[in-house]
Amino acid sequence: MPVIIRRLTVLAVAASLAATILTPPASAADTTTDLGVTLTWGDGDLAVAGGKVFVSTGDQIVVANTQGQPTDSITGLSHVAGLAARPDGTRLYAALAGSNEVAEIDTATLAIARRIAIPAHPCPTHLALTGDRLWVGYGCAGQWQGGVLALDLSAATPAPSAFGRRHYDAPTVTAAGSTLVVGESGSSPSDLIIYDIAGATPVLRGEVDGYTTTNSFFRDVALTADGGNAISACWVPANFINWNTTTFASVREYGGSTYEGGPR
């Protein structure tokens, strides 16, 4: 759908610009490359790792270089949703909503290094990574089976550790520093739930109440590098809001959208 395609295009252009800045060519012109990706609503994510750009679509991950030129694909997957990459670029993690697994992929060889089965936590959809802990937002749409779990990637066989409340469907997750933010994506009004993850077990820090703020259907949430500020995008209100993750107060609002569905 247009919202997701627009987001993927912007991120791909950003990756291309970053590569251009690092290695300026003698002359350069803006280009647009069709990756041949067709997305349906709720599908599609993008990650950059190991000098490659990864785009999830359907049952595969399309691989491109940082100039946006398709180079390969990773197949044998079932409904790939969210992606997350290690900071050193060596590993990519993919949420496989169709098979209730998380795939760990070697970014150099594009081989699947291991599959982490989470059968009791259906439809893994959103991923966030801090150190060796992978945070997974799971839940099939409209079934009140959604939630968040943690996987310890340093373990030979990571065991899912679920925590927090139940959700209508898969909540968004994002993490940075000692902060994890969970956004309700399938309900109106919607809360932002904030955890402290400095210790071995997540501790609820507080939340941005959806009834008070009139937030509905969080599409995505980003965190500053220190975890001190969260920037949300949801259907209502149709703009971006910066939240302080300690006081839970709105710091500022900006941007906005004139297209249906709000920013993402």
N, C-alpha and C positions, 0 to 999 in steps of 0.2 A: 504494500500500500504506500501512497505518497509520503506519509510521515516517516516511515522507516527508511524508504529509499533515500529521502532527503538526508537523514542522519548518516547513513552509510556513505553517501557521496561526500558530505562535508568531512567526515573522518578520513576518507581515502585521500582527499585533497590535502588535508593537514599533514598526513604521512608523507605525501609527495613533496610538500613544501619543506618539511623538516630535512628530507634527504637533499633537497636543492641547497638549503642553507649550509649543510655540512660539506657538500662537495659542489661548489658553484660551477656550472658549465660555462662554456664560452658564450653561449646564447641560449635562452630558454623562452618557451612560450607556454601559456596555459593550455592544457589538453584535458579532454574527457575521454575515459576509456570504459567501454561497456564490458563488465565482467561476465555477462551472460547469466546474471543472477535474477531469478524470479522469486519474489517474496510474497507470502500471505500474511494477514494480520497476526501479529504476535510472534512472528518468526524473525530471525536475522540478528546477528551481533557481529562485532568486528573487534579484532585484537591485532596488535603489532608485536612481533617477537622474532628474534633471531634474524633480523633483516628481511622479514617477510610479513605480508599482510594476510590475515586469515578472515574469511567471511563465511558465517554459517548460513546454510540455506537448505531446507528440506533434509535429505538424508546424506548430505555431504558438506565438506568445508572446501570452499574455493580458495586457492593460494595464489597470491600475486606478489610481485616485487614492489618496492616502495615508490616506483614510478607508475603503479597501477596496471602493470601488464600481467595478465594471468600466466602462471607458470606451471601449475599442477592442481591436483585436487586430492582430498582425502575422502575415501568412500568406505562402504561397509558400516555405516553409522545409521542410527534410527532416530529421525526427527531431532536434528541438532538445534539446540536453543542457545543458551548463554555460553560465552567464552571468557577465559581468564588466563593470563600468562605470567610466568615468573619474571621478576625484574631482570634477571640475567639473560632472559630470552631463550633458555634451553628447553623449557617445557610449556606446552599449551594444554589447558584443561577445557573439556567440552561437556556441557550438560546434555545428556541424551534422553529427551523426554519420552521417546517412543519405547525405550528398553529399560528405563529406570536405572541408568548407569551414569557414571562420570568417566570419561575417557581421558587418559593421560597420554599426550602425544609428544614424541621427540621432534622438535622443530627442525633439526638438521636433516634427519632421514625421512620425516613425515610418517614414521611407523607408530602404531599404537603400542606404547610401552606396557600399559596395563589398563584393565577395565575394573572400576570400583562399583560393585553392585549395591544398590540401595532399594531393594524390592518393597520394603515397608514404607517407603517415602516416594509415592508416585509422581511422575511428571516433573523431574528436576528441570528448572527453567533458567534461573538466574544464579550467577557465580560472582564471588569476590574472594580475593586471596591476600592473606597477611602472613608472611613467613611461611611456615609449614602448615598453616591452617587454611583450609578451603571452606568458605561459607556458601551454603547452597539454599536458595529459595525454591521450594518444591510445592506441588499441588496442582491437580487437574482442575480446569476451569469450572467454577460453580458447584463444587462438591463439598466444600467445607473440610477438605483434607489437607489444606496447605499449611506450611510452616517453614521453619529454618533449622538447619542442622549444620554441624561442624564435622569436618573430616581431618584427621591428623595424617598428613601426607608422608610423614617420616616413618610411619608404621608400614610393615610389609603388607598387611591387610587392614586398611583403615576401617574402623568401625564408626558408623554414623552416630552422632550424639545430638539428638534433637532438643530444642529448648524453646521457651516462650509460648505465646498463645497460638491457637488455631486460626487459620485464615481461610477466606472464601475461595481463593485460588493461590497460585504461586506469588509470594511477595517479592518485590525487588530487594536486593541487598547490595550494599557498598561498604567498604572498610578502608580505613587509613589510620595510621598511628595506633592509638588505643581505643578507637571508636568504630563501632559497627552500627549502621543505620538500616532499618528495615522499613520499607514503604508498602502500605496496603494498596494493591493494584486492582483489586476486583470489587471494591465496595465504595459506597458513597453514604455519608462522608468517610474519609480515610485518615488514619493516623500515621505519623512517622514515629517509629519506636527506636529509641537510642540505647545502645548497650555499651558498657565499658568492657573491653576485651584484653585489658592489661594482664589479668591473671589467667589461670588455667580454665576457669569457667566464666562464661559471659555473665555480667551483672547488670541488671536493668538500671539505667541512669535516669530515664524519664521519657516523656513523649510529647509530641506536638499533637494536640487533640483536634481531630477532624471536625467535631461539632462546633468548637469555638472558632476555628480558622476557616471553616467551610471548604476545606480541601476535599477533592474527590478524585479517585482513580489515579494514583501516582503511576506515571509512565516510566520515570527514571529518576535517580538521585545520584549526585556526584558529591565527593568530599574533597576539601582542600588537603594538601599533603600532610598537615599536622592533625587532621581530623577535627579541627576546631569549628569548621563551618560546613554545612550541608546545603547544596543548591538543588532544589526540587523542581520537577516539571510534571504537571498533572493536567487532567482535562479541565478542571475548574479549581481555581481561577486559571485562565489561559495565559499565564506568564511564569517567569522564573522567580523563585523566592529563596533568599539566603537566610538560613536558620543558624543560630548559635547553638552548638551541640552540648553546651553546658547549661545555659540559661533557658534554652528552647524558645527563645524569642526571635521574631522576624527582624533581621538586620536591615534588609532592603528588598525591594521588588524591582524587576527590570525586564526588558524584552517584551514579550507578549506574542500573540499569534492571531492571525485572522483566518486560519484554516481550521476546518472541523477537527476536533480531537485534541487541540491544544499542543504545546511544545513537547518535544521529547529529546 
